[in-house]
Each structure stands twice: as structure tokens, then as C-alpha cells.
Amino acid sequence: MEDTLFSNSVKRPLADRLRPRSLSEVVGQDNVIGDDAPLGRMLNSGKITSFILWGPPGCGKTTIARLIAEHTNLYFEQISAVFSGVADLKRVFQYAQERRATQGKGTLLFVDEIHRFNKSQQDGFLPYVEDGTVILVGATTENPSFELNAALLSRCQVFVLNRLNEPEFEELLQRAEKEEGRKLPVDEEAREFLKTVADGDGRYILNLAESIWNYAKNGEVFDKEGIMKIIRSRAPIYDKGRDGHYNLISAVHKSLRGSDVDAALYWVARMITAGEDPKYILRRLTRFAVEDVSLADPNAVTQAIACWETFDRLGAPEGNLAVFQLAAYLATAPKSVGVYKAMHTAMDAARRTGSLMPPKNILNAPTKLMKQLGYSEGYEYDPDCEDGFSGANYFPDGMVRQKMYFPADRGFEREVKKRIEYFDRLRAEKQARKKQLDKDKAKN
């Protein structure tokens, strides 16, 4: 009797009760499963091939896989790469082969978090996908290009699912209210706040709505502060070692390069609140200082090292201010990639001419033999020359002089450009004078 009472009193979770029963009920993914969308067309054709569903948590990957299995009358087998190993995979493939041989029924194998399998485990899928033992549907929150073997990826289409937006969250909340038979006890601001804090995750907003109903006393209506007390805080969807990590640091870098200080500060804040190591951000900002700012503001790298050292001395959270200070400085600094481009030009020239010796006149001659061979002969000591500049050639004798560095006409690099132009002009004058002297000598 007690078991009966207990089982009747426990409801299935709201998110499970609202799980779509058909593809048309799936919210926010018409770009993939609509009649005119790639996966929708595949289903309508009746010819299902292996594919990967790539999208954020709570966007419907598992639901879509289940519904497709029902739509195609395939046997649905689900495993998670987090909890399964090689033995589990062998068992699944064995059952799939037996089912195919005895019942003539195919198997749709849904692998959640497929990116968690290592490369050799992923290789294990290949023969069974190749011969049609299983139709593989993988779900991943990470970029398949980075996380899946090229061989496996070449045998699967990739469909990108969207994070849910505010109108789609509203639809889910209305479905939840219909299922519960009552309004969600929140004011308008709190309702909008729920959609923001859900961060694209449909499952999360339904679980949060269920928690609110459970917490609410008779007649109580929660405001934003009340919701905050319930949820405390929610870690942003972000994996420091994976795709989200690279997406956000890319956003930081592009915002700095675009001199958008507010966007740069926002993306730095996103990374820090998600738990990123501030030292990683400082390392990338220091690189930016020498790569994208460079001599347009020589003080940028000094600021970078100083902020890094400040963080090391203070630690988090006080030292985080140094990270934001550096981001603000770099975003508002003049930009130049002149030295960056010059480095690549010089490296390319070095690879092409790597065996050419320096001119003998600029080589030291510590031995008698080296002096006899002409080392250091005719070397001019620039500080003793007129203008402090000899105009000598420092490239290899067998190499035509090549322009490597083209400074931008902004920031401090404008001054650098003037200096280079000055030395170029002096060099041309001195070389012309030397050529004339050599001609006069030859005549005499």
C-alpha cells in the first residue's frame, strides 16, 4: 500500500513530461528539422544516413534523435560517451548485428557527448557505420572539426542546432503553464530574467520553472531578486579546454583589434566569470600587445608585462583589475601589424637564402687567416661616421636588398616611419657618392 501511494505521489520531472512527441513540437530548430531543412529533407526521403547534431546543452539533441528513430522504425539504442567504454560499444554492435540478421531491423545508435570518446574509440565506429550495422547519430556540444576523427566525420553529415532565444523560451513556459494548469508565480521582469539566465538551454528553464512552483507559497509572486535567491548563480556554458574557450578568446582578440573597448571588456568578463585562468588571458593580451599594437605604441608591451606582474603579486580576485586595465589600454591603443608582417617577410627570405654568408667586411677577424681572407676589411664604424651612419650594405653580397618593414602612419610608428625614411635617404646618397668615388678611382 505504501509503495502504491509513493509511486502515485511522485510526478515525472516537468522537462520529461513536456518532451516533444513529434518533430513538429521541437522548439527552435526549424533550420535543421523543417520540411525544407537538410535533416527534414533526409527524413522525408526515407533514406537516413549517419549524422552529428552539434549544439549547446538543452537545445533538443536527444529528443530529435529519439523522434527520428520512431519516425524511421529503427531500433533506438542510446549510450553516453561519459559512462560507456569499449566493452559497451562491442555489446551494442553485436546486438545490432544480431537484430539485423534475425529481425531485419536496423539500429539507430545515439551517442551522447560523442566527443568524449578518444580517437581510437571513434575509429571503432567506422566498420559498423560503413556496412550499415548502425545509423550513428552523435550529439556534441563541441566543434566536431576539432573533436571528431576526420575519417568518422567524412561519413557523417553535421547539423548545427541553435541555442534557444526569448520567444522560444516563452513558448516553453506557456507549455509548462498549460501542463501545470496554473500561471508561473513571477512578475514580468522576473519572467524575462528567467529567459536570460537560461542561457539558451530549454531544459534548464523548465527545471527552473518547476523549482519556482515548488518554492512558491500560496499567493506568492517572485520578483527578480526572489529568483536570484532560488538559483543563486548559474555557471555560464563554457569549457575551458574546448570550443567555448577558443570562441571567447577570439571575441576578445577581434574586439581589441577593432578598438571596441566595451566589447573587449565584456568578453574578458565572460571568460573570467566562467572560470578561465586570468593568466591565460594575460598571455594572449601580451601577444596582442606585440602583434597588433607593436611599435604604434611601444608602451603597450610594457603595460602588458606590468599588468601580468601585478596580477602575479595580487592574485585573484584583486588582480583581475589588472587584466581589465590591460584590455582597456590595448583596445584604445593605435594598431599596427607592420612588425608582424616584417617578421614573416624576413622569415621567408631567411628560408630562401639561408646559405648566404654575411658580407666579409662586417665579420670579425680574430685570427690571422680570417684577416687574410678579408674579414672586417673596409668596415666602417657607424658612430664615427658623419651623421652617425655609414650607409653600408648589411645584406649578403649575393642578395638583392629587400624591404621588410612598412610602418603604419599612425601612433608612435609615424615617428619610426620618418626615421626609416631618413636612413633610406642617407643610404641612397652615400651609396651614390661611393659609386661615384669608385668610378673616379677607376678613371685614375
PASEVO-301840 format. One record per residue (C-alpha): z, x, y; residue number from 1. Coordinates in Angstrom, 2 decimals. Example, Ala and Ser with C-alpha at 12.3 -4.5 7.8 and 13.67 -1.06 7.14 Angstrom:
+---------+---------+---------+-----+
!      c3 !      c1 !      c2 !   n !
+---------+---------+---------+-----+
!    7.80 !   12.30 !   -4.50 !   1 !
!    7.14 !   13.67 !   -1.06 !   2 !
+---------+---------+---------+-----+
end
This chain:
+---------+---------+---------+-----+
!      c3 !      c1 !      c2 !   n !
+---------+---------+---------+-----+
!    0.00 !    0.00 !    0.00 !   1 !
!    0.92 !    2.80 !    2.43 !   2 !
!   -2.34 !    4.63 !    1.67 !   3 !
!   -4.31 !    1.47 !    2.45 !   4 !
!   -2.51 !    0.93 !    5.73 !   5 !
!   -3.01 !    4.56 !    6.70 !   6 !
!   -6.72 !    4.62 !    5.92 !   7 !
!   -7.30 !    1.38 !    7.84 !   8 !
!   -5.47 !    2.66 !   10.90 !   9 !
!   -7.48 !    5.86 !   11.30 !  10 !
!  -10.76 !    5.49 !   13.16 !  11 !
!  -13.61 !    7.92 !   12.81 !  12 !
!  -13.99 !   10.08 !   15.92 !  13 !
!  -15.91 !    8.40 !   18.72 !  14 !
!  -18.66 !   11.04 !   18.70 !  15 !
!  -19.22 !   10.40 !   15.00 !  16 !
!  -19.28 !    6.61 !   15.45 !  17 !
!  -21.89 !    7.00 !   18.18 !  18 !
!  -24.10 !    9.39 !   16.22 !  19 !
!  -27.68 !    8.10 !   16.62 !  20 !
!  -29.14 !    6.16 !   13.69 !  21 !
!  -32.73 !    6.80 !   14.70 !  22 !
!  -34.60 !    9.42 !   16.69 !  23 !
!  -35.19 !    6.87 !   19.46 !  24 !
!  -31.41 !    6.80 !   20.07 !  25 !
!  -31.18 !   10.56 !   20.64 !  26 !
!  -30.48 !   11.17 !   24.33 !  27 !
!  -32.26 !   13.71 !   26.49 !  28 !
!  -34.73 !   15.28 !   24.04 !  29 !
!  -37.94 !   13.28 !   24.56 !  30 !
!  -39.68 !   16.56 !   25.43 !  31 !
!  -39.29 !   17.54 !   21.74 !  32 !
!  -39.00 !   14.35 !   19.66 !  33 !
!  -41.01 !   11.86 !   21.74 !  34 !
!  -44.22 !   10.48 !   20.21 !  35 !
!  -46.34 !   12.79 !   22.34 !  36 !
!  -43.99 !   15.78 !   21.98 !  37 !
!  -44.55 !   18.62 !   19.46 !  38 !
!  -41.89 !   17.62 !   16.92 !  39 !
!  -42.69 !   13.94 !   17.38 !  40 !
!  -46.35 !   14.58 !   16.56 !  41 !
!  -45.34 !   16.59 !   13.50 !  42 !
!  -43.23 !   13.69 !   12.23 !  43 !
!  -45.98 !   11.16 !   12.88 !  44 !
!  -48.45 !   13.30 !   10.94 !  45 !
!  -46.19 !   13.19 !    7.88 !  46 !
!  -46.55 !   16.96 !    7.38 !  47 !
!  -43.24 !   18.65 !    8.04 !  48 !
!  -43.08 !   22.43 !    8.26 !  49 !
!  -40.10 !   24.70 !    8.83 !  50 !
!  -38.81 !   24.92 !   12.39 !  51 !
!  -35.97 !   26.15 !   14.56 !  52 !
!  -34.03 !   23.98 !   17.02 !  53 !
!  -32.80 !   26.13 !   19.91 !  54 !
!  -30.42 !   24.57 !   22.40 !  55 !
!  -26.87 !   24.54 !   23.79 !  56 !
!  -23.92 !   23.02 !   21.91 !  57 !
!  -23.75 !   19.22 !   21.81 !  58 !
!  -27.42 !   18.56 !   22.52 !  59 !
!  -28.17 !   16.90 !   19.16 !  60 !
!  -29.48 !   19.63 !   16.85 !  61 !
!  -27.59 !   18.49 !   13.72 !  62 !
!  -28.30 !   14.81 !   14.40 !  63 !
!  -32.03 !   15.45 !   14.81 !  64 !
!  -32.15 !   17.41 !   11.54 !  65 !
!  -30.37 !   14.60 !    9.62 !  66 !
!  -32.63 !   11.91 !   11.04 !  67 !
!  -35.75 !   13.90 !   10.21 !  68 !
!  -34.60 !   14.28 !    6.60 !  69 !
!  -34.15 !   10.48 !    6.41 !  70 !
!  -37.48 !    9.89 !    8.16 !  71 !
!  -39.31 !   12.03 !    5.59 !  72 !
!  -37.27 !   11.04 !    2.50 !  73 !
!  -36.31 !   14.65 !    1.91 !  74 !
!  -33.01 !   15.57 !    0.31 !  75 !
!  -30.73 !   16.78 !    3.10 !  76 !
!  -28.78 !   19.95 !    2.41 !  77 !
!  -26.57 !   21.39 !    5.16 !  78 !
!  -24.88 !   24.78 !    5.35 !  79 !
!  -23.30 !   26.76 !    8.16 !  80 !
!  -24.03 !   30.45 !    8.57 !  81 !
!  -20.46 !   30.87 !    9.78 !  82 !
!  -18.94 !   29.80 !    6.44 !  83 !
!  -21.73 !   30.48 !    3.92 !  84 !
!  -22.79 !   33.67 !    2.17 !  85 !
!  -25.44 !   34.92 !   -0.23 !  86 !
!  -23.92 !   33.08 !   -3.20 !  87 !
!  -24.08 !   29.76 !   -1.33 !  88 !
!  -27.72 !   30.35 !   -0.44 !  89 !
!  -28.65 !   31.18 !   -4.04 !  90 !
!  -26.98 !   27.97 !   -5.22 !  91 !
!  -28.84 !   25.89 !   -2.60 !  92 !
!  -32.19 !   27.43 !   -3.56 !  93 !
!  -31.51 !   26.92 !   -7.29 !  94 !
!  -30.67 !   23.22 !   -6.80 !  95 !
!  -33.71 !   22.78 !   -4.57 !  96 !
!  -35.98 !   24.26 !   -7.27 !  97 !
!  -34.45 !   22.02 !   -9.96 !  98 !
!  -34.72 !   18.93 !   -7.73 !  99 !
!  -38.35 !   19.71 !   -7.04 ! 100 !
!  -39.12 !   20.24 !  -10.74 ! 101 !
!  -37.25 !   17.24 !  -12.16 ! 102 !
!  -37.45 !   14.65 !   -9.37 ! 103 !
!  -40.45 !   15.79 !   -7.38 ! 104 !
!  -38.24 !   15.57 !   -4.28 ! 105 !
!  -38.32 !   18.15 !   -1.54 ! 106 !
!  -35.29 !   19.58 !    0.25 ! 107 !
!  -34.69 !   19.86 !    3.95 ! 108 !
!  -32.23 !   22.73 !    4.35 ! 109 !
!  -30.40 !   22.55 !    7.65 ! 110 !
!  -28.75 !   25.86 !    8.58 ! 111 !
!  -26.36 !   25.56 !   11.49 ! 112 !
!  -25.78 !   28.72 !   13.56 ! 113 !
!  -28.62 !   30.42 !   11.67 ! 114 !
!  -28.42 !   33.42 !   13.99 ! 115 !
!  -25.08 !   34.29 !   12.37 ! 116 !
!  -26.90 !   35.37 !    9.20 ! 117 !
!  -27.75 !   39.07 !    9.27 ! 118 !
!  -31.30 !   40.36 !    8.94 ! 119 !
!  -31.17 !   40.89 !    5.17 ! 120 !
!  -29.73 !   37.41 !    4.62 ! 121 !
!  -32.51 !   35.96 !    6.75 ! 122 !
!  -35.03 !   37.80 !    4.58 ! 123 !
!  -33.64 !   35.86 !    1.61 ! 124 !
!  -35.11 !   32.64 !    3.01 ! 125 !
!  -38.69 !   33.95 !    3.08 ! 126 !
!  -39.90 !   33.33 !   -0.51 ! 127 !
!  -38.39 !   29.83 !   -0.63 ! 128 !
!  -39.83 !   28.86 !    2.73 ! 129 !
!  -43.15 !   30.43 !    1.76 ! 130 !
!  -43.54 !   28.48 !   -1.51 ! 131 !
!  -42.21 !   25.21 !   -0.09 ! 132 !
!  -38.98 !   25.08 !   -2.15 ! 133 !
!  -37.21 !   24.18 !    1.10 ! 134 !
!  -38.25 !   22.99 !    4.51 ! 135 !
!  -36.00 !   25.14 !    6.69 ! 136 !
!  -34.52 !   23.68 !    9.85 ! 137 !
!  -32.40 !   26.21 !   11.66 ! 138 !
!  -30.14 !   25.45 !   14.59 ! 139 !
!  -29.14 !   28.11 !   17.06 ! 140 !
!  -27.59 !   28.41 !   20.50 ! 141 !
!  -29.09 !   31.89 !   20.85 ! 142 !
!  -32.58 !   33.06 !   21.73 ! 143 !
!  -34.49 !   33.18 !   18.41 ! 144 !
!  -36.65 !   36.01 !   19.73 ! 145 !
!  -33.59 !   38.27 !   19.67 ! 146 !
!  -31.61 !   36.85 !   16.77 ! 147 !
!  -34.13 !   35.98 !   14.03 ! 148 !
!  -36.33 !   38.25 !   11.93 ! 149 !
!  -39.92 !   38.37 !   13.08 ! 150 !
!  -41.06 !   37.52 !    9.52 ! 151 !
!  -38.91 !   34.37 !    9.42 ! 152 !
!  -39.79 !   33.43 !   12.98 ! 153 !
!  -43.51 !   33.66 !   12.20 ! 154 !
!  -43.06 !   30.98 !    9.52 ! 155 !
!  -41.20 !   28.56 !   11.79 ! 156 !
!  -42.04 !   26.68 !   14.95 ! 157 !
!  -39.41 !   26.88 !   17.68 ! 158 !
!  -38.44 !   23.71 !   19.59 ! 159 !
!  -36.28 !   24.10 !   22.68 ! 160 !
!  -33.72 !   21.35 !   23.27 ! 161 !
!  -32.30 !   20.57 !   26.71 ! 162 !
!  -28.72 !   20.60 !   27.89 ! 163 !
!  -27.83 !   17.04 !   28.89 ! 164 !
!  -27.86 !   16.01 !   32.55 ! 165 !
!  -25.85 !   13.46 !   34.55 ! 166 !
!  -27.98 !   10.35 !   33.83 ! 167 !
!  -27.88 !   11.17 !   30.11 ! 168 !
!  -24.11 !   11.62 !   30.23 ! 169 !
!  -23.85 !    8.25 !   31.94 ! 170 !
!  -25.82 !    6.67 !   29.10 ! 171 !
!  -23.43 !    8.22 !   26.57 ! 172 !
!  -20.38 !    6.97 !   28.49 ! 173 !
!  -21.82 !    3.46 !   28.61 ! 174 !
!  -22.44 !    3.56 !   24.86 ! 175 !
!  -18.84 !    4.72 !   24.39 ! 176 !
!  -17.52 !    1.85 !   26.54 ! 177 !
!  -19.58 !   -0.63 !   24.53 ! 178 !
!  -18.26 !    0.82 !   21.27 ! 179 !
!  -14.65 !    0.68 !   22.50 ! 180 !
!  -15.06 !   -2.70 !   24.19 ! 181 !
!  -13.41 !   -1.51 !   27.39 ! 182 !
!  -14.14 !    0.50 !   30.53 ! 183 !
!  -13.19 !    4.14 !   30.72 ! 184 !
!  -10.00 !    4.25 !   32.87 ! 185 !
!  -11.25 !    6.70 !   35.52 ! 186 !
!  -12.25 !    6.34 !   39.16 ! 187 !
!  -15.79 !    7.12 !   40.35 ! 188 !
!  -15.03 !   10.70 !   41.38 ! 189 !
!  -13.35 !   11.43 !   38.04 ! 190 !
!  -16.31 !    9.92 !   36.17 ! 191 !
!  -18.69 !   12.30 !   37.96 ! 192 !
!  -16.29 !   15.16 !   37.32 ! 193 !
!  -16.43 !   14.44 !   33.58 ! 194 !
!  -20.20 !   14.97 !   33.67 ! 195 !
!  -19.80 !   18.27 !   35.49 ! 196 !
!  -17.11 !   19.71 !   33.25 ! 197 !
!  -19.03 !   18.66 !   30.09 ! 198 !
!  -21.49 !   21.45 !   30.96 ! 199 !
!  -24.49 !   19.94 !   29.14 ! 200 !
!  -22.54 !   19.13 !   25.96 ! 201 !
!  -22.81 !   15.48 !   24.83 ! 202 !
!  -20.27 !   15.85 !   22.04 ! 203 !
!  -17.74 !   17.26 !   24.46 ! 204 !
!  -17.98 !   14.39 !   26.95 ! 205 !
!  -17.49 !   11.84 !   24.16 ! 206 !
!  -14.47 !   13.72 !   22.81 ! 207 !
!  -13.08 !   13.92 !   26.34 ! 208 !
!  -13.61 !   10.20 !   26.90 ! 209 !
!  -11.77 !    9.47 !   23.66 ! 210 !
!   -8.88 !   11.67 !   24.79 ! 211 !
!   -8.68 !    9.77 !   28.09 ! 212 !
!   -8.43 !    6.44 !   26.30 ! 213 !
!   -5.70 !    7.87 !   24.06 ! 214 !
!   -3.73 !    9.24 !   27.04 ! 215 !
!   -4.07 !    6.17 !   29.27 ! 216 !
!   -1.11 !    3.84 !   29.61 ! 217 !
!   -1.56 !    0.15 !   30.38 ! 218 !
!   -3.48 !   -0.25 !   33.64 ! 219 !
!   -3.55 !    3.49 !   34.39 ! 220 !
!   -6.68 !    4.84 !   36.07 ! 221 !
!   -7.20 !    8.60 !   36.15 ! 222 !
!   -8.44 !   10.47 !   39.19 ! 223 !
!   -9.96 !   13.97 !   39.13 ! 224 !
!   -6.54 !   15.65 !   39.17 ! 225 !
!   -5.43 !   13.50 !   36.27 ! 226 !
!   -8.48 !   14.54 !   34.27 ! 227 !
!   -7.75 !   18.18 !   35.06 ! 228 !
!   -4.27 !   17.82 !   33.58 ! 229 !
!   -5.76 !   16.43 !   30.38 ! 230 !
!   -8.39 !   19.06 !   29.86 ! 231 !
!   -6.56 !   21.97 !   31.54 ! 232 !
!   -9.65 !   24.14 !   31.52 ! 233 !
!  -12.79 !   24.50 !   29.54 ! 234 !
!  -14.33 !   27.89 !   28.82 ! 235 !
!  -17.94 !   27.98 !   30.01 ! 236 !
!  -20.62 !   28.12 !   27.30 ! 237 !
!  -21.16 !   31.81 !   27.22 ! 238 !
!  -21.25 !   34.52 !   24.56 ! 239 !
!  -20.66 !   37.99 !   25.95 ! 240 !
!  -22.77 !   39.61 !   23.26 ! 241 !
!  -25.70 !   37.22 !   23.24 ! 242 !
!  -28.29 !   35.32 !   25.21 ! 243 !
!  -26.00 !   33.74 !   27.83 ! 244 !
!  -24.72 !   37.21 !   28.70 ! 245 !
!  -28.23 !   38.51 !   29.43 ! 246 !
!  -29.32 !   35.36 !   31.25 ! 247 !
!  -26.42 !   35.55 !   33.70 ! 248 !
!  -26.67 !   39.26 !   34.43 ! 249 !
!  -30.40 !   38.71 !   35.02 ! 250 !
!  -29.50 !   35.97 !   37.50 ! 251 !
!  -27.09 !   38.36 !   39.27 ! 252 !
!  -29.76 !   41.07 !   39.46 ! 253 !
!  -32.52 !   38.77 !   40.76 ! 254 !
!  -30.19 !   37.21 !   43.36 ! 255 !
!  -29.23 !   40.65 !   44.67 ! 256 !
!  -32.85 !   41.72 !   44.78 ! 257 !
!  -33.70 !   38.54 !   46.68 ! 258 !
!  -30.89 !   39.25 !   49.21 ! 259 !
!  -29.23 !   35.91 !   48.39 ! 260 !
!  -25.58 !   36.84 !   48.77 ! 261 !
!  -24.24 !   33.35 !   47.97 ! 262 !
!  -26.19 !   33.05 !   44.72 ! 263 !
!  -25.21 !   36.59 !   43.72 ! 264 !
!  -21.51 !   35.81 !   44.26 ! 265 !
!  -21.87 !   32.57 !   42.27 ! 266 !
!  -23.43 !   34.29 !   39.24 ! 267 !
!  -20.84 !   37.09 !   39.33 ! 268 !
!  -18.13 !   34.42 !   39.39 ! 269 !
!  -19.77 !   32.65 !   36.44 ! 270 !
!  -19.65 !   35.84 !   34.41 ! 271 !
!  -16.05 !   36.68 !   35.28 ! 272 !
!  -14.71 !   33.17 !   34.64 ! 273 !
!  -16.50 !   33.23 !   31.28 ! 274 !
!  -14.57 !   36.34 !   30.30 ! 275 !
!  -17.12 !   39.07 !   30.96 ! 276 !
!  -15.72 !   42.59 !   31.33 ! 277 !
!  -15.89 !   43.35 !   35.09 ! 278 !
!  -16.68 !   46.98 !   34.21 ! 279 !
!  -19.96 !   45.84 !   32.66 ! 280 !
!  -20.83 !   44.04 !   35.90 ! 281 !
!  -19.85 !   47.11 !   37.95 ! 282 !
!  -22.05 !   49.31 !   35.78 ! 283 !
!  -25.03 !   47.02 !   36.39 ! 284 !
!  -24.30 !   46.82 !   40.12 ! 285 !
!  -24.13 !   50.62 !   40.31 ! 286 !
!  -27.50 !   50.81 !   38.64 ! 287 !
!  -28.81 !   48.29 !   41.16 ! 288 !
!  -27.49 !   50.49 !   43.98 ! 289 !
!  -29.67 !   53.42 !   42.92 ! 290 !
!  -32.61 !   51.41 !   41.59 ! 291 !
!  -33.17 !   48.59 !   44.09 ! 292 !
!  -31.35 !   49.77 !   47.23 ! 293 !
!  -31.62 !   53.53 !   46.79 ! 294 !
!  -32.37 !   55.51 !   49.97 ! 295 !
!  -32.92 !   52.36 !   52.01 ! 296 !
!  -29.11 !   52.55 !   52.23 ! 297 !
!  -27.74 !   55.82 !   50.74 ! 298 !
!  -24.22 !   54.45 !   51.23 ! 299 !
!  -24.85 !   51.80 !   48.55 ! 300 !
!  -24.15 !   54.12 !   45.64 ! 301 !
!  -21.05 !   55.44 !   47.43 ! 302 !
!  -19.82 !   51.86 !   47.78 ! 303 !
!  -20.60 !   51.23 !   44.10 ! 304 !
!  -18.58 !   54.20 !   42.87 ! 305 !
!  -15.73 !   53.40 !   45.29 ! 306 !
!  -15.55 !   49.76 !   44.13 ! 307 !
!  -15.67 !   50.84 !   40.50 ! 308 !
!  -12.83 !   53.31 !   41.10 ! 309 !
!  -10.88 !   50.62 !   42.98 ! 310 !
!  -11.18 !   48.28 !   40.01 ! 311 !
!  -10.03 !   51.04 !   37.64 ! 312 !
!   -6.93 !   51.60 !   39.77 ! 313 !
!   -6.03 !   47.95 !   40.34 ! 314 !
!   -7.26 !   46.29 !   37.16 ! 315 !
!   -7.91 !   42.56 !   36.85 ! 316 !
!   -7.43 !   40.15 !   38.50 ! 317 !
!   -6.72 !   42.02 !   41.77 ! 318 !
!   -9.56 !   44.47 !   41.17 ! 319 !
!  -12.07 !   41.63 !   40.81 ! 320 !
!  -12.26 !   41.57 !   44.60 ! 321 !
!  -13.95 !   44.98 !   44.45 ! 322 !
!  -16.66 !   43.51 !   42.20 ! 323 !
!  -17.36 !   40.73 !   44.68 ! 324 !
!  -17.27 !   43.14 !   47.63 ! 325 !
!  -19.89 !   45.32 !   45.96 ! 326 !
!  -22.09 !   42.33 !   45.11 ! 327 !
!  -21.95 !   41.14 !   48.73 ! 328 !
!  -22.74 !   44.64 !   50.04 ! 329 !
!  -25.74 !   45.11 !   47.74 ! 330 !
!  -27.13 !   41.63 !   48.38 ! 331 !
!  -27.17 !   42.24 !   52.14 ! 332 !
!  -28.42 !   45.86 !   51.97 ! 333 !
!  -32.07 !   46.77 !   52.65 ! 334 !
!  -34.01 !   47.22 !   49.42 ! 335 !
!  -36.44 !   49.89 !   48.26 ! 336 !
!  -37.76 !   50.91 !   44.87 ! 337 !
!  -39.53 !   53.97 !   46.30 ! 338 !
!  -37.41 !   56.47 !   44.37 ! 339 !
!  -37.55 !   54.31 !   41.22 ! 340 !
!  -41.35 !   54.30 !   41.31 ! 341 !
!  -41.40 !   58.00 !   42.20 ! 342 !
!  -39.28 !   58.74 !   39.12 ! 343 !
!  -41.79 !   57.04 !   36.82 ! 344 !
!  -44.74 !   58.73 !   38.54 ! 345 !
!  -43.04 !   62.12 !   38.20 ! 346 !
!  -42.10 !   61.49 !   34.54 ! 347 !
!  -45.68 !   60.50 !   33.76 ! 348 !
!  -47.02 !   63.63 !   35.49 ! 349 !
!  -44.49 !   65.79 !   33.62 ! 350 !
!  -45.59 !   64.36 !   30.27 ! 351 !
!  -49.25 !   65.06 !   31.09 ! 352 !
!  -48.72 !   68.59 !   32.43 ! 353 !
!  -45.66 !   69.72 !   30.51 ! 354 !
!  -47.02 !   73.15 !   29.55 ! 355 !
!  -47.98 !   74.32 !   33.05 ! 356 !
!  -45.87 !   77.19 !   34.39 ! 357 !
!  -44.37 !   77.20 !   37.88 ! 358 !
!  -46.16 !   79.45 !   40.40 ! 359 !
!  -45.12 !   83.07 !   39.83 ! 360 !
!  -44.12 !   83.55 !   43.46 ! 361 !
!  -41.22 !   81.06 !   43.15 ! 362 !
!  -39.85 !   82.58 !   39.92 ! 363 !
!  -37.01 !   85.09 !   39.96 ! 364 !
!  -37.77 !   88.63 !   38.76 ! 365 !
!  -34.56 !   90.07 !   37.28 ! 366 !
!  -36.44 !   92.64 !   35.14 ! 367 !
!  -38.98 !   95.39 !   35.88 ! 368 !
!  -41.56 !   93.78 !   33.62 ! 369 !
!  -41.28 !   90.48 !   35.45 ! 370 !
!  -41.82 !   92.27 !   38.75 ! 371 !
!  -44.89 !   94.00 !   37.30 ! 372 !
!  -46.21 !   90.62 !   36.23 ! 373 !
!  -45.97 !   89.37 !   39.81 ! 374 !
!  -42.86 !   87.22 !   39.56 ! 375 !
!  -41.37 !   86.43 !   43.02 ! 376 !
!  -44.21 !   88.33 !   44.73 ! 377 !
!  -45.02 !   86.77 !   48.09 ! 378 !
!  -42.12 !   84.33 !   48.01 ! 379 !
!  -41.16 !   83.09 !   51.48 ! 380 !
!  -37.54 !   82.22 !   52.14 ! 381 !
!  -37.82 !   78.89 !   53.96 ! 382 !
!  -34.68 !   79.18 !   56.15 ! 383 !
!  -36.11 !   82.39 !   57.65 ! 384 !
!  -39.46 !   80.80 !   58.48 ! 385 !
!  -40.47 !   79.17 !   61.73 ! 386 !
!  -39.28 !   75.52 !   61.61 ! 387 !
!  -37.24 !   76.44 !   58.51 ! 388 !
!  -40.26 !   75.55 !   56.41 ! 389 !
!  -42.81 !   77.80 !   54.69 ! 390 !
!  -45.28 !   75.16 !   53.58 ! 391 !
!  -45.70 !   76.94 !   50.25 ! 392 !
!  -47.02 !   75.20 !   47.15 ! 393 !
!  -44.31 !   74.45 !   44.58 ! 394 !
!  -46.51 !   72.64 !   42.06 ! 395 !
!  -48.02 !   74.58 !   39.11 ! 396 !
!  -51.09 !   76.57 !   40.06 ! 397 !
!  -53.25 !   74.56 !   37.69 ! 398 !
!  -52.16 !   71.18 !   39.02 ! 399 !
!  -53.53 !   69.33 !   42.00 ! 400 !
!  -50.75 !   68.33 !   44.38 ! 401 !
!  -49.74 !   64.71 !   43.71 ! 402 !
!  -47.94 !   62.24 !   45.93 ! 403 !
!  -44.93 !   60.87 !   44.05 ! 404 !
!  -42.66 !   59.19 !   46.59 ! 405 !
!  -43.68 !   56.47 !   49.02 ! 406 !
!  -40.60 !   55.46 !   51.03 ! 407 !
!  -40.40 !   51.97 !   52.47 ! 408 !
!  -40.48 !   51.45 !   56.22 ! 409 !
!  -37.01 !   49.85 !   56.34 ! 410 !
!  -33.37 !   50.79 !   56.36 ! 411 !
!  -32.49 !   54.47 !   56.23 ! 412 !
!  -35.69 !   55.08 !   54.26 ! 413 !
!  -37.61 !   54.61 !   57.51 ! 414 !
!  -35.96 !   57.86 !   58.64 ! 415 !
!  -36.75 !   59.50 !   55.29 ! 416 !
!  -40.38 !   58.46 !   55.71 ! 417 !
!  -40.51 !   60.16 !   59.14 ! 418 !
!  -39.09 !   63.37 !   57.65 ! 419 !
!  -41.64 !   63.39 !   54.82 ! 420 !
!  -44.49 !   62.76 !   57.25 ! 421 !
!  -43.19 !   65.62 !   59.43 ! 422 !
!  -43.11 !   68.06 !   56.50 ! 423 !
!  -46.53 !   66.87 !   55.27 ! 424 !
!  -47.99 !   67.54 !   58.71 ! 425 !
!  -46.36 !   71.01 !   58.92 ! 426 !
!  -47.52 !   71.85 !   55.40 ! 427 !
!  -51.10 !   70.92 !   56.23 ! 428 !
!  -51.01 !   73.00 !   59.42 ! 429 !
!  -49.50 !   76.06 !   57.70 ! 430 !
!  -51.89 !   75.86 !   54.76 ! 431 !
!  -54.86 !   75.57 !   57.13 ! 432 !
!  -53.55 !   78.61 !   59.07 ! 433 !
!  -53.06 !   80.58 !   55.83 ! 434 !
!  -56.57 !   79.68 !   54.68 ! 435 !
!  -57.97 !   80.94 !   57.99 ! 436 !
!  -55.98 !   84.18 !   57.70 ! 437 !
!  -57.31 !   84.72 !   54.17 ! 438 !
!  -60.88 !   84.21 !   55.49 ! 439 !
!  -60.31 !   86.68 !   58.32 ! 440 !
!  -58.92 !   89.24 !   55.83 ! 441 !
!  -61.92 !   88.81 !   53.60 ! 442 !
!  -64.28 !   89.47 !   56.53 ! 443 !
!  -62.46 !   92.67 !   57.44 ! 444 !
+---------+---------+---------+-----+
end
